[in-house]
């Protein structure tokens, strides 16, 4: 294409009306419908974390144990980890875990 043919084409494109649809903000009812679809068990979507919903007013976001916590606070009241292998309960026997040389699992037997 020559330079003389490009200029009229650019002017024609600049003068043509835009084909993009005008943006319309969703109504309150549409927002509520989207929230119910995204979070069917209550709460509302967490911004920046796709697939996550907050607890729906049952607790604040600051009360949780952090990002990705499925059951915050489940470990409350348990003693701190000792990082020592404890003995296996009655009815089980210690077996070396596959792929480890220092990890024992308690299996029935």
Phi, psi and omega in degrees: 000140182272163181298326180291333180274336182286319183301310178297326179294318178295319178296321178296317179294322180292328182277341183288144179292150181292139180270351181287140179288147179288138181284131175238132178293141178291149178285169179299322179294321178293321178297316179296320178296318178295319180298316179295325179289318181286327183231075185294341180263013179104175181084194178217156182301143178270123182296131177085358180231087183302137177084001181251143175235148176282180189278006176071035176090355180289331176203160179278162180296331181287341183280348183286172180270007179121178183295137175081006181282115183286323181222081184298135176086006182296336183265008179297132177092350178277149177292156180295152180294135180265347181058032178233136179293125177267167182287154181285146178294164180300137180092359178235164179229147179286134178227137179296129181292140181300130177084004180233153175245002181225014182240126179251143175242149178262114181246151178301144177156000000 
